[in-house]
Amino acid sequence: MKTLSEVISWVFMPLLMPIYALALVMFTPSNQDYFFNVDCLYLLPFEAKSALLYMFGIFCVIAPGISFLMLKRRNVISSIEMETQKERSIPIIIMLVYCLVLFILFIAKANHSLIPKFVYSLPLSGVGVTLVFFFLNRWKKVSIHSGAAGILTGFVLAYILLHVEYELWMFTATILVSGVVMSARLYLEKHTLFEILLGWSVGTLVTFLVNFYY
């Protein structure tokens, strides 16, 4: 169970969750008409989908990952998992900055072309979640894994509610993934149950509100 929990923690690591969220809605069939719902990501050309995943991969995975490795090399953090509450502040700020830069880039691009709102509301929700986590971290060691699972859940929920027809299993899958991730972190004793539920609740609520109402 320990090995399985560690594998789950790495497969569903926080940096990968935005990629999973985008891929899930991009490649799940939808019967939406483009002129009825211009925000339907499934209707984007494959080249556009690949470009978006590439951009999110750079700013949400590669760049933060390199930054965290540099922090570890400089002994700012003891490990990539950031075990202690104190050493999480700087990585959280770094992630906030990358999300903000990605949001600004997409907003600038949106002035010249029609981009589904979910493309830039997702990084904006990342800004909101990391900002809340920064302040909560002063009080509790909130689970970032659970928060990322909450981002996945909140994003998919907001997405399907803004569609006339959608695949209900998408939302069910996010709940199952959230449960698996939170169970793994709890089994590894990385957090208390309260810290795990708090992280998931913040991630889900902030992401849903931003993506649904933005």
Residue, then its C-alpha position, 0 to 999 in steps of 0.5 A: m500500500k505504501t508503494l502504491s500510495e507513492v506511485i499515486s502521489w507521483v502520477f497525480m502530482p500537482l504540476l500535472m493536474p492542469i494538463y490532465a484537466l485540459a486533456l480530459v475536456m479537449f478529447t472527450p466528445s461533445n455535441q456542442d455546435y461551435f456557433f452555440n458554444v465557442d468555449c467548447l474545447y473539444l471543437l478546437p483543431f488538433e493543432a490548437k489542442s497540442a499547442l495549448l497542452y505544450m504551453f501549459g506543459i512549459f509553464c505548469v510542469i517544466a518551468p516550475g519543476i526546474s525551479f523547484l530543483m534549483l531550490k533543492r540544490r540551494n537547500v531552500i527546500s529539503s526535498i521536491e515534496m517540500e515536507t515542512q510547512k515553512e519551506r512551502s512559501i517560496p515554491i507556492i509563490i513561484m507557482l503563482v507567478y508562473c500561473l499569472v504569466l500564463f494567464i497574461l500571455f493568453i489574455a494578450k493573445a485573446n485580443h487578436s484571436l477567439i480563444p475559449k475562456f477556459v484556456y485563460s480561466l484555468p491559469l487564473s484559477g491557479v493564481g487564486v488557489t495558490l494565493v489562498f494556499f500562501f496565506l493558509n500555509r502560515w496556519k496549516k500545512v495544507s495538502i497541495h496534492s489535494g488542492a490540485a485534485g480540487i482544481l481538476t474537479g472544480f474545472v471539470l464541473a464548471y466546464i460541463l455545467l456550461h454545456v447543454e450536453y456533456e459526459l457525466w462520467m467526466f465529473t465522476a472520474t474527477i471525484l474518484v481521482s480526488g478520493v484516490v489522491m487524498s487517500a494516498r496522502l492520508y495513508l502516507e501520513k503526509h497530512t492530517l484529514f483536516e489538511i487534506l479536506l481543506g486543500w481539496s475544498v479550496g482547490t475545488l471552490v476557487t477553481f469552480l467559481v473562477n471558471f464558471y463566472y469569469 
